[in-house]
Amino acid sequence: MSKPQPPSRLTTDLLLQAYRIGYFPMAEDRFAKEVFWVRPDIRGVIPLKGFHLPKSLRKVVRQDRFEVRLNTAFREVMRGCAAPRTNREQTWINGQILDVYDRLHLQGNAHSIESWRDGQLVGGLYGVSIGGAFFGESMFSTETDASKVALVHLVGRLLAGGFRLLDAQFQNDHLTQFGAQEIVAKEYQHMLNEALAVKGDMTALPAQIRGSTILQSITQTS
């Protein structure tokens, strides 16, 4: 895994340039002042066509147990992802990362998918979009299945919007249930270049949408 020298200061232009060649920033922990660049030799990706949706989760999505929104609480989602949890005392999202991704969101290149219940944010995810590529960054949940439902909504939205690549950065057991795969860096860059050559649309579906519509999007295009 590549780990070049850190930049003096992250900017949105630098971030977008880095993503186009397979790099993304991380911090040692949420209190760190600096960041470093990462380019995994083995990359985790979630196939959009061929996305595996467990039956139990399909039921949760169809029942609309959560109100799922797009881009209404981006910074709050990032804070949720950065917060320490019982099984993870430290995270890689520091203040510099929080601020620059917030600016990237204002530019239209970073997005959040949020799960709400009774007016409270209970889970979600965020990531970066460039062309037809979406780079998933992190997710969080304070209620069972809240982040998983957000991921299903993300996939349905990406499929409807003509995206070609959902980058998960690293493979893990949580993502394996959705069909996540590991590919080598060279293959990843080839997939990335193809995705960057098309124009994806995160707003092809309404900002708030029912689970049945998301499931239809996944079924029609998978």
Residue frames relative to the residue before (quaternion, step in Angstrom):
aa qw qx qy qz dx dy dz
M 1.0000 0.0000 0.0000 0.0000 0.00 0.00 0.00
S 0.3918 -0.7391 0.5017 0.2201 3.56 -0.72 1.11
K 0.0112 0.7851 -0.6182 0.0363 3.55 -1.07 0.79
P 0.0704 -0.8360 0.5440 0.0144 3.61 0.33 1.26
Q 0.6947 -0.4469 0.3553 0.4377 3.52 -1.35 0.11
P 0.5159 -0.6664 0.4372 0.3139 3.60 -0.98 0.77
P 0.5071 -0.6130 0.4952 0.3490 3.58 -1.19 0.48
S 0.5893 -0.5660 0.4240 0.3905 3.57 -1.17 0.42
R 0.7875 -0.0943 0.0772 0.6041 3.56 1.09 -0.72
L 0.4203 -0.7063 0.5096 0.2544 3.57 -0.88 0.92
T 0.0409 -0.7554 0.6529 0.0374 3.55 -1.13 0.74
T 0.6267 -0.5407 0.3898 0.4037 3.57 -1.20 0.37
D 0.6334 0.5248 -0.3418 0.4544 3.62 0.97 -0.75
L 0.6522 0.5100 -0.3114 0.4664 3.57 0.96 -0.85
L 0.6267 0.5415 -0.3307 0.4524 3.57 0.99 -0.80
L 0.6883 0.4844 -0.2895 0.4558 3.57 0.80 -0.98
Q 0.6245 0.5230 -0.3352 0.4735 3.58 1.03 -0.74
A 0.6651 0.5155 -0.3059 0.4454 3.57 0.92 -0.90
Y 0.6537 0.5186 -0.3220 0.4473 3.59 0.88 -0.88
R 0.6428 0.5488 -0.3288 0.4213 3.58 1.00 -0.77
I 0.7561 0.3131 -0.2050 0.5369 3.61 1.16 -0.40
G 0.7014 -0.5473 0.2487 0.3830 3.55 1.18 0.57
Y 0.5955 0.5706 -0.3669 0.4303 3.61 1.24 0.15
F 0.0072 0.7629 -0.6454 -0.0364 3.53 -1.29 0.41
P 0.4618 -0.7091 0.4603 0.2685 3.63 -1.10 0.57
M 0.0224 -0.7564 0.6526 0.0370 3.53 -1.29 0.50
A 0.2797 -0.7162 0.6035 0.2112 3.54 -1.32 0.27
E 0.6234 -0.5488 0.3924 0.3951 3.57 -1.16 0.47
D 0.7552 -0.1643 0.0987 0.6268 3.58 1.11 -0.71
R 0.7107 -0.4907 0.2954 0.4085 3.59 -1.25 0.17
F 0.6719 0.4765 -0.3030 0.4792 3.59 1.25 -0.23
A 0.4739 0.6972 -0.4303 0.3228 3.60 1.27 -0.20
K 0.4288 -0.7062 0.5075 0.2447 3.57 -1.11 0.71
E 0.7655 0.3257 -0.1679 0.5289 3.58 1.11 -0.68
V 0.2748 -0.7177 0.6087 0.1972 3.52 -1.39 0.17
F 0.1906 -0.7518 0.6113 0.1575 3.55 -1.30 0.19
W 0.4848 -0.6648 0.4915 0.2854 3.56 -1.24 0.50
V 0.1217 -0.7810 0.6108 0.0460 3.55 -1.10 0.81
R 0.0465 0.7504 -0.6585 0.0322 3.53 -1.10 0.86
P 0.2581 -0.8191 0.4879 0.1561 3.61 0.03 1.26
D 0.4694 -0.6502 0.5188 0.2963 3.56 -1.07 0.71
I 0.7463 0.1956 -0.1264 0.6235 3.56 1.19 -0.63
R 0.1693 -0.8323 0.5267 0.0357 3.54 -0.52 1.22
G 0.3156 -0.7234 0.5797 0.2025 3.55 -1.11 0.68
V 0.0305 0.7825 -0.6206 0.0416 3.58 -0.88 0.97
I 0.2795 -0.7266 0.6020 0.1774 3.55 -1.20 0.62
P 0.3712 -0.7384 0.5090 0.2407 3.64 -0.48 1.11
L 0.3793 -0.7180 0.5325 0.2388 3.57 -0.84 0.93
K 0.7178 0.2826 -0.1921 0.6066 3.55 0.96 -0.87
G 0.7294 0.2933 -0.2458 0.5671 3.54 -0.31 1.27
F 0.3275 0.7411 -0.5065 0.2949 3.57 1.29 0.26
H 0.2587 -0.7803 0.5532 0.1347 3.58 -0.81 1.03
L 0.0857 -0.8023 0.5907 0.0045 3.55 -0.66 1.16
P 0.3720 -0.7411 0.5096 0.2295 3.63 -0.42 1.15
K 0.5931 -0.6154 0.3886 0.3443 3.57 -1.01 0.84
S 0.6534 0.5247 -0.3273 0.4365 3.58 0.93 -0.83
L 0.6719 0.4773 -0.2945 0.4837 3.57 1.04 -0.75
R 0.5730 0.5775 -0.3755 0.4441 3.59 1.07 -0.64
K 0.6462 0.5228 -0.3139 0.4589 3.57 0.99 -0.85
V 0.6473 0.5171 -0.3179 0.4609 3.57 0.96 -0.86
V 0.6503 0.5137 -0.3138 0.4634 3.59 0.95 -0.88
R 0.6788 0.5028 -0.2954 0.4463 3.58 0.87 -0.96
Q 0.6781 0.5036 -0.2887 0.4508 3.58 1.06 -0.72
D 0.3048 -0.7767 0.4986 0.2349 3.60 1.27 -0.21
R 0.1021 0.8190 -0.5538 0.1097 3.56 0.78 1.02
F 0.7522 0.2376 -0.1507 0.5958 3.55 1.23 -0.52
E 0.3842 -0.6427 0.6015 0.2785 3.52 -1.26 0.50
V 0.1351 -0.8227 0.5509 0.0376 3.57 -0.49 1.18
R 0.0702 -0.8150 0.5745 -0.0271 3.54 -0.75 1.12
L 0.3270 -0.7112 0.5892 0.2004 3.52 -1.34 0.41
N 0.8961 -0.0057 0.0109 0.4437 3.56 -0.99 0.97
T 0.4807 0.6602 -0.4733 0.3303 3.61 0.88 0.75
A 0.7928 0.1406 -0.0787 0.5878 3.62 1.23 -0.26
F 0.0144 0.8619 -0.5069 0.0083 3.57 0.87 0.95
R 0.7071 0.4573 -0.2858 0.4575 3.60 0.69 -1.02
E 0.6310 0.5328 -0.3359 0.4529 3.58 1.05 -0.72
V 0.6196 0.5202 -0.3415 0.4784 3.58 1.06 -0.70
M 0.6442 0.5122 -0.3255 0.4655 3.59 0.92 -0.84
R 0.6513 0.5053 -0.3216 0.4658 3.58 0.95 -0.81
G 0.6289 0.5290 -0.3319 0.4631 3.57 1.06 -0.71
C 0.6599 0.4967 -0.2970 0.4792 3.56 1.04 -0.79
A 0.6961 0.4851 -0.2680 0.4564 3.58 1.06 -0.74
A 0.5651 0.6314 -0.3875 0.3631 3.59 1.16 -0.47
P 0.4814 -0.6557 0.4886 0.3155 3.63 -0.97 0.78
R 0.1284 -0.7765 0.6137 0.0627 3.54 -1.15 0.70
T 0.7192 -0.4761 0.2844 0.4185 3.55 -1.24 0.37
N 0.7523 0.3569 -0.2114 0.5119 3.58 1.04 -0.72
R 0.7662 0.2084 -0.1499 0.5892 3.58 1.26 0.16
E 0.1982 -0.8380 0.4997 0.0934 3.53 0.00 1.31
Q 0.7877 0.2102 -0.1195 0.5666 3.59 1.11 -0.60
T 0.1478 -0.7627 0.6201 0.1096 3.56 -1.15 0.58
W 0.5309 -0.6536 0.4535 0.2920 3.55 -1.29 0.33
I 0.5573 0.5996 -0.3873 0.4241 3.61 1.28 0.10
N 0.0435 -0.8091 0.5861 -0.0001 3.58 -0.38 1.21
G 0.7589 -0.3982 0.2585 0.4458 3.57 -1.27 -0.02
Q 0.6411 0.5308 -0.3282 0.4467 3.57 1.01 -0.80
I 0.6536 0.4980 -0.3045 0.4817 3.58 0.98 -0.84
L 0.6306 0.5401 -0.3315 0.4480 3.57 0.93 -0.86
D 0.7053 0.4784 -0.2727 0.4464 3.58 0.83 -0.96
V 0.7090 0.4637 -0.2900 0.4452 3.60 0.81 -0.92
Y 0.6513 0.4869 -0.3315 0.4784 3.61 1.04 -0.63
D 0.5780 0.5555 -0.3721 0.4680 3.57 1.14 -0.52
R 0.6569 0.4813 -0.3069 0.4926 3.59 1.00 -0.78
L 0.6252 0.5305 -0.3366 0.4631 3.57 1.04 -0.74
H 0.6137 0.5389 -0.3356 0.4693 3.57 1.10 -0.69
L 0.6598 0.5072 -0.3077 0.4613 3.58 0.94 -0.85
Q 0.6475 0.5033 -0.3046 0.4844 3.59 1.20 -0.55
G 0.5448 -0.6419 0.3889 0.3741 3.60 1.22 -0.30
N 0.6170 0.5710 -0.3414 0.4204 3.59 1.26 0.18
A 0.7235 0.3145 -0.2388 0.5662 3.61 1.23 0.04
H 0.0890 -0.8278 0.5526 -0.0373 3.54 -0.90 0.99
S 0.1983 -0.7551 0.6107 0.1329 3.52 -1.25 0.51
I 0.1633 -0.7115 0.6732 0.1177 3.51 -1.23 0.71
E 0.1006 -0.8522 0.5126 -0.0314 3.55 -0.53 1.22
S 0.2237 -0.7414 0.6184 0.1336 3.56 -1.09 0.78
W 0.0719 -0.8049 0.5887 -0.0202 3.55 -0.73 1.15
R 0.0088 0.7627 -0.6460 -0.0294 3.54 -1.23 0.56
D 0.8463 -0.0326 -0.0281 0.5309 3.55 -0.81 1.09
G 0.7261 -0.4624 0.2351 0.4513 3.56 0.97 0.92
Q 0.6422 0.5010 -0.3230 0.4819 3.59 1.28 0.11
L 0.4216 -0.6753 0.5461 0.2608 3.55 -1.05 0.84
V 0.0341 -0.8427 0.5363 -0.0325 3.59 -0.50 1.20
G 0.8076 -0.0569 0.0134 0.5868 3.59 1.24 0.14
G 0.2177 0.7831 -0.5683 0.1281 3.52 -1.27 0.22
L 0.2493 -0.7347 0.6081 0.1683 3.50 -1.38 -0.13
Y 0.1178 -0.7755 0.6111 0.1061 3.53 -1.29 0.25
G 0.0725 0.7957 -0.5986 0.0565 3.53 -1.25 0.43
V 0.5108 -0.6393 0.5052 0.2740 3.51 -1.41 0.02
S 0.1350 -0.7820 0.6028 0.0829 3.58 -1.01 0.79
I 0.0675 0.7470 -0.6588 0.0595 3.53 -1.04 0.93
G 0.8218 -0.0046 -0.0321 0.5688 3.58 -0.63 1.08
G 0.7515 -0.3246 0.2686 0.5077 3.56 -0.73 -1.10
A 0.5597 0.5736 -0.3944 0.4496 3.59 1.18 0.56
F 0.0852 -0.7588 0.6430 0.0593 3.54 -1.07 0.81
F 0.1956 -0.7892 0.5788 0.0616 3.54 -0.78 1.14
G 0.2404 -0.7908 0.5485 0.1267 3.56 -0.26 1.26
E 0.2468 -0.8077 0.5247 0.1070 3.57 -0.78 1.03
S 0.7717 -0.2436 0.2097 0.5488 3.59 0.64 -1.03
M 0.1281 -0.7729 0.6145 0.0928 3.54 -1.30 0.33
F 0.0863 -0.7848 0.6102 0.0649 3.56 -1.25 0.37
S 0.0597 -0.7907 0.6086 0.0276 3.53 -1.25 0.37
T 0.1443 -0.7672 0.6170 0.0993 3.55 -1.05 0.79
E 0.7235 0.2722 -0.2200 0.5950 3.57 1.35 0.06
T 0.6332 -0.5605 0.3830 0.3717 3.55 -1.09 0.72
D 0.8607 0.1310 -0.1485 0.4690 3.55 -1.00 1.04
A 0.4383 0.7214 -0.4627 0.2709 3.64 1.19 -0.10
S 0.7088 0.4259 -0.2739 0.4910 3.62 0.87 -0.86
K 0.6094 0.5510 -0.3546 0.4464 3.61 1.09 -0.64
V 0.6405 0.5079 -0.3210 0.4782 3.58 0.99 -0.80
A 0.6228 0.5318 -0.3373 0.4643 3.59 1.02 -0.77
L 0.6470 0.5134 -0.3225 0.4624 3.60 0.99 -0.79
V 0.6356 0.5145 -0.3339 0.4688 3.60 0.96 -0.79
H 0.6490 0.5010 -0.3143 0.4785 3.58 0.95 -0.82
L 0.6155 0.5393 -0.3483 0.4572 3.59 1.03 -0.74
V 0.6749 0.4991 -0.3045 0.4501 3.58 0.81 -0.97
G 0.6573 0.5060 -0.3142 0.4616 3.58 0.91 -0.85
R 0.6569 0.5058 -0.2994 0.4722 3.54 1.03 -0.81
L 0.6540 0.5072 -0.3177 0.4627 3.60 0.97 -0.81
L 0.6444 0.5137 -0.3201 0.4672 3.58 0.98 -0.81
A 0.6681 0.4960 -0.3006 0.4662 3.59 0.92 -0.88
G 0.7289 0.4469 -0.2301 0.4649 3.56 1.10 -0.72
G 0.5674 -0.6522 0.3678 0.3425 3.60 1.22 0.20
F 0.3494 0.7394 -0.5053 0.2754 3.61 1.15 0.47
R 0.3218 -0.7678 0.5326 0.1526 3.55 -1.20 0.63
L 0.8092 0.2009 -0.0634 0.5485 3.58 1.13 -0.61
L 0.0604 -0.7436 0.6645 0.0439 3.54 -1.08 0.88
D 0.1701 -0.8072 0.5636 0.0422 3.55 -0.26 1.34
A 0.1570 -0.8001 0.5754 0.0641 3.57 -0.77 1.08
Q 0.4652 -0.7082 0.4064 0.3419 3.59 1.33 0.05
F 0.8076 -0.0833 0.0999 0.5752 3.59 0.44 -1.20
Q 0.4447 -0.6660 0.5327 0.2737 3.54 -1.11 0.73
N 0.1054 0.7730 -0.6241 0.0430 3.57 -1.14 0.67
D 0.7051 -0.4766 0.3121 0.4222 3.57 -1.25 0.29
H 0.6149 0.5648 -0.3462 0.4279 3.57 1.04 -0.75
L 0.7330 0.4220 -0.2365 0.4783 3.60 0.94 -0.86
T 0.5309 0.6491 -0.4054 0.3641 3.60 1.17 -0.48
Q 0.6286 0.5585 -0.3392 0.4217 3.59 1.02 -0.74
F 0.6936 0.4429 -0.2764 0.4964 3.59 1.22 -0.36
G 0.6238 -0.5709 0.3288 0.4205 3.58 1.28 0.17
A 0.2977 0.7733 -0.5107 0.2292 3.59 1.22 0.32
Q 0.1519 -0.7944 0.5866 0.0403 3.54 -1.06 0.86
E 0.3442 -0.6993 0.5794 0.2384 3.54 -1.29 0.35
I 0.0081 -0.7869 0.6167 -0.0207 3.56 -0.95 0.94
V 0.5436 -0.6171 0.4531 0.3440 3.57 -1.17 0.53
A 0.6914 -0.5195 0.3174 0.3892 3.56 -1.22 0.56
K 0.6477 0.5303 -0.3302 0.4361 3.60 0.95 -0.82
E 0.6638 0.4851 -0.2955 0.4865 3.57 0.96 -0.86
Y 0.6252 0.5423 -0.3335 0.4515 3.55 1.04 -0.80
Q 0.6686 0.5045 -0.3129 0.4478 3.59 0.86 -0.90
H 0.6143 0.5350 -0.3411 0.4692 3.57 1.09 -0.68
M 0.6590 0.4909 -0.2993 0.4849 3.59 0.93 -0.88
L 0.6441 0.5309 -0.3149 0.4519 3.55 1.00 -0.85
N 0.6566 0.5140 -0.3177 0.4514 3.60 0.88 -0.90
E 0.6475 0.5067 -0.3205 0.4703 3.58 0.99 -0.79
A 0.6656 0.5035 -0.3020 0.4606 3.58 0.99 -0.84
L 0.6559 0.5235 -0.3165 0.4423 3.59 0.99 -0.80
A 0.6323 0.5644 -0.3248 0.4197 3.58 1.19 -0.50
V 0.7027 0.3892 -0.2682 0.5318 3.61 1.25 -0.17
K 0.4028 -0.7099 0.5264 0.2383 3.56 -1.28 0.33
G 0.1725 -0.7907 0.5826 0.0745 3.55 -0.52 1.20
D 0.2242 -0.7776 0.5771 0.1096 3.55 -1.19 0.57
M 0.2941 -0.7822 0.5284 0.1499 3.57 -0.39 1.24
T 0.7219 0.4302 -0.2361 0.4879 3.60 1.17 -0.48
A 0.2885 0.7659 -0.5223 0.2395 3.59 1.16 0.51
L 0.7265 0.2705 -0.1844 0.6041 3.56 1.25 -0.49
P 0.6366 -0.5383 0.3780 0.4027 3.62 -1.15 0.48
A 0.6435 -0.5539 0.3726 0.3746 3.56 -1.21 0.54
Q 0.7531 0.1590 -0.1166 0.6277 3.58 1.16 -0.60
I 0.0738 0.8188 -0.5551 0.1263 3.56 -0.69 1.08
R 0.5271 -0.6489 0.4565 0.3044 3.55 -1.10 0.70
G 0.6239 -0.5750 0.3912 0.3566 3.52 -1.20 0.59
S 0.6123 0.5676 -0.3565 0.4194 3.59 1.02 -0.71
T 0.6477 0.5077 -0.3166 0.4717 3.59 1.05 -0.72
I 0.6299 0.5223 -0.3227 0.4757 3.58 1.04 -0.78
L 0.6595 0.5009 -0.3104 0.4666 3.59 0.91 -0.86
Q 0.6253 0.5328 -0.3305 0.4646 3.56 1.06 -0.72
S 0.6337 0.5306 -0.3231 0.4610 3.57 1.01 -0.82
I 0.6716 0.4919 -0.2947 0.4693 3.57 0.96 -0.87
T 0.6681 0.5112 -0.2991 0.4503 3.58 0.95 -0.88
Q 0.6885 0.5074 -0.2843 0.4332 3.58 0.91 -0.91
T 0.7945 0.3315 -0.1496 0.4863 3.58 0.99 -0.78
S 0.5906 0.5692 -0.3810 0.4267 3.62 1.23 -0.07
